[in-house]
């Protein structure tokens, strides 16, 4: 069950697989209602390894999209429009990097629609379908992750990113 765990350093949102499945269904429904999803023909789904992998498989089955495991010219040859999924839109950097890669390899003028389970308020990528918005000071622990505090390097990265 979803719940915030209080710790001395960070508040954590500990998710189990039931929570994960429920969030995937909420995201699925939000994608189906999205104007861009309805307007363009999406043919493929991609999720980066670890965070987006299970979500991409889920969306592939439920939205009847071809699942691609990596972005390259061969995998995107038949891709008209791509649904990009990930667990969290934190800084937006993964999304922006993926968009840049897709633009450099795409045969067509392939559009990319972004959907994430969680969205942070201060992301650099605002155009994202999401299941839930999560405050910046909550540490999310997904079911496949080890329940540990963020590393000092990661905390420094976040502090730098969220200075503004």
C-alpha positions in Angstrom: 0.0 0.0 0.0 1.2 3.5 -0.8 2.3 5.4 2.3 4.9 8.0 3.2 7.6 6.6 5.6 9.2 9.2 7.8 13.0 9.0 8.3 15.5 11.3 9.8 16.8 12.5 6.5 14.0 12.0 3.9 10.4 11.2 3.7 10.0 8.1 1.5 7.2 6.8 -0.7 7.6 3.0 -0.5 5.7 1.3 -3.4 4.9 -2.3 -3.7 4.0 -4.1 -6.9 0.3 -3.6 -6.3 0.9 0.2 -6.1 3.0 0.0 -9.2 0.2 -1.8 -11.1 -2.4 0.7 -10.0 -0.2 3.6 -11.1 0.3 1.9 -14.5 -3.5 1.6 -14.9 -3.9 5.3 -14.0 -1.2 6.3 -16.4 -2.8 4.1 -19.1 -6.1 5.8 -18.7 -4.5 9.3 -18.8 -2.6 8.4 -22.0 -5.9 7.2 -23.7 -7.5 10.5 -22.8 -4.6 12.7 -24.0 -5.3 14.8 -27.1 -1.9 14.2 -28.7 -2.3 10.4 -28.2 -5.7 10.6 -29.9 -4.5 12.8 -32.7 -1.3 11.0 -33.8 -0.9 7.4 -34.7 1.5 5.9 -32.1 3.1 2.7 -33.2 5.9 2.1 -30.7 6.7 2.3 -27.0 10.1 2.7 -25.4 11.1 2.8 -21.7 14.7 3.2 -20.5 16.2 0.2 -18.7 15.3 -0.2 -15.1 12.7 2.6 -14.5 10.8 2.4 -17.8 11.2 -1.2 -18.7 8.1 -2.7 -16.9 6.0 0.3 -17.8 6.9 0.0 -21.5 5.9 -3.7 -21.4 2.6 -2.9 -19.7 1.8 -0.1 -22.2 2.8 -2.3 -25.2 0.2 -4.9 -24.2 -2.6 -2.5 -23.1 -2.2 0.0 -26.0 -1.2 -2.5 -28.6 2.1 -0.8 -29.4 5.3 -2.4 -30.6 7.8 -2.5 -27.8 11.4 -1.5 -28.6 14.2 -2.3 -26.2 16.7 0.3 -27.6 16.6 3.4 -29.7 18.6 3.0 -32.9 17.9 3.4 -36.6 16.8 -0.2 -37.1 14.4 -0.2 -34.1 12.8 3.1 -35.1 12.6 2.4 -38.9 8.9 1.7 -38.9 8.1 4.1 -36.0 5.6 6.8 -36.9 5.3 8.1 -33.4 6.8 7.0 -30.1 5.4 6.7 -26.6 8.2 7.2 -24.2 7.5 5.9 -20.6 9.5 6.1 -17.4 9.0 5.8 -13.7 9.6 9.4 -12.8 10.1 12.7 -14.6 12.5 14.1 -12.1 14.8 16.7 -13.8 13.6 15.9 -17.3 17.1 15.2 -18.5 16.5 11.6 -19.5 13.5 12.7 -21.5 15.4 15.5 -23.2 18.3 13.1 -24.0 15.9 10.6 -25.5 14.2 13.2 -27.6 17.6 14.3 -29.0 18.6 10.7 -29.8 15.2 10.1 -31.5 15.5 13.2 -33.6 18.9 12.2 -34.8 18.0 8.7 -35.8 14.3 8.9 -36.9 13.5 8.1 -40.5 10.2 9.9 -40.2 9.3 13.1 -38.5 8.6 11.0 -35.5 6.7 12.6 -32.6 7.4 11.6 -29.0 4.8 11.6 -26.3 6.1 11.3 -22.8 4.3 9.5 -19.9 5.7 8.8 -16.4 4.2 7.3 -13.3 5.4 10.3 -11.2 6.2 13.9 -12.1 8.2 16.3 -10.0 7.1 20.0 -9.8 10.4 21.4 -10.9 11.2 19.2 -13.9 12.8 20.7 -17.0 10.3 18.8 -19.2 6.7 20.0 -18.5 4.8 18.3 -21.3 4.4 14.9 -19.6 1.4 12.7 -19.0 1.6 11.4 -15.4 -0.3 9.2 -12.9 0.7 11.3 -9.8 2.7 14.4 -9.0 5.2 13.9 -6.2 6.8 16.7 -4.1 10.5 17.3 -4.6 11.4 16.3 -1.0 9.9 12.8 -1.2 12.2 10.0 -2.0 10.4 7.3 -4.1 11.3 3.7 -3.6 9.9 1.5 -6.4 9.3 -2.2 -5.8 12.5 -3.3 -7.8 14.8 -0.9 -5.8 16.7 -1.5 -2.6 15.2 0.6 0.2 18.1 2.9 0.9 18.8 6.6 1.2 19.9 8.6 -1.9 23.7 8.8 -2.2 25.5 12.0 -1.3 26.4 12.6 -5.0 22.7 12.3 -5.9 21.7 14.6 -3.1 24.2 17.2 -4.2 23.0 16.9 -7.8 19.4 17.5 -6.7 20.3 20.4 -4.5 22.2 22.0 -7.4 19.2 21.4 -9.8 16.6 22.7 -7.4 18.5 25.8 -6.3 16.2 28.1 -8.4 
